[in-house]
Amino acid sequence: MSFVKLTASTLAIAAVSATTAAARDQVQVAGSSTVLPYASIVAEAFGENFDFPTPVVESGGSSAGLKRFCEGVGENTIDVANASRAIKDKEIKACAENGVTDIIEVRIGYDGIVFASDIGGNSFEFTPTDWFLALSDNVLVDGKLAANPNKTWADVNPAFPAIDIQAFIPGTKHGTREVFEDKVILAGCEATGAMDALLATAEGDSDKAKHKAAEKACISLRTDGVSVDIDGDYTETLARIESNKNGLGVFGLSFYENNTDKLQVATMSGVVPSTESIATGEYPVSRPLFFYVKKAHIGVIPGLKEFAEFFVVDEVAGPDGPLAEYGLVADPELVKTQEAVSAEAVLGGNS
């Protein structure tokens, strides 16, 4: 997908020439596999329509991208980190310790996390409870915590088929994994009463510490092969399902929507995931998508600010733009994001 022509207002961003002297003249981006296709679309269009080289966009996961981003300032470090979750306080601290003190947070829109199976296989109507009972390493059995005994989906929910549980979920370096843990596994833990049981036995010198310990135990998943971490991108998850027709995978909505000939999507808490149900907040497993810009590199790496501004213009990230066509749910506060990028507003309120 590429742009043949952009409006004059959009192209005005390119007023700065790409002839600025710099040791590196190409914007470098890394991070979230969920944001990867959006960033790649924008990078290609940017290179075609602007007098700057096409940015280099790599994947690797949100956590891995932010780790690289926080390694320091200079031409040997990346300029932009894509993330399917907000940057954490500990990551901001790590950045600061390495001299990355001014970080611009850019929210590009929203995406949903969906649960899909082979197009010719079984269909499902899930709740967070189902996934907790399927994948947690410990569940309540006769009112007491015990090792998860569930082998088939019918063991989890009698309405489901009696097929072996086989789930392919994002590895721990992916932002999608954290949203899956927080909005699905943790929610199921609370709904089944397992959280209360874990709190009763949690160790800690304060209620906050005990709650944190209980949450950590809640999202601890079984290691007997039922739950398989996928460290690659969604194409690897799709390949696993194609070779195991009873398998279920966790995907971003946009990836599913571009593979409806291979996958069927499950409902979550009675809601079908779609751009519309995510935009209204009805679908319960959605998240904002971001990229982070190293302000110290603006004015040093040619085209960095222009690329950031271009990413969020209406013609690109708006509801009628190419990112929406690919599955991004446009941010209703996109104008505020555009203003923040233009002003180079950094986390913490300074600019």
ABEGO torsion letter per residue (X at the ends): XBBABBBAAAAAAAABBAABBBABABBBBBEBAAAAAAAAAAAAAAAAABABBBBBBBBGEAAAAAAAAAAEBEAABBABBBBABBBBAAAAAAAAAAGBABBBBBBAEBBBBBBBBBAABBBBBBBAAAAAAAABABBBBGGBBBBBABABAAAABAABBBBBBBBBBBBAABAAAAAAAAAAAAAAAAAAGAAAAAAAABBEABAAAAAAAAAAAAABBBAAGABBBBABBAAAAAAAAAABAABBBBBBAAAAAAAAAABBBBBBGGBBBBAAAAAAGABABBBBBBBBBBAAABGABBGAAAAAAAAABAAAABAABAAAAAGBBBBAAAAAAAAAAAAGBBBGGBX
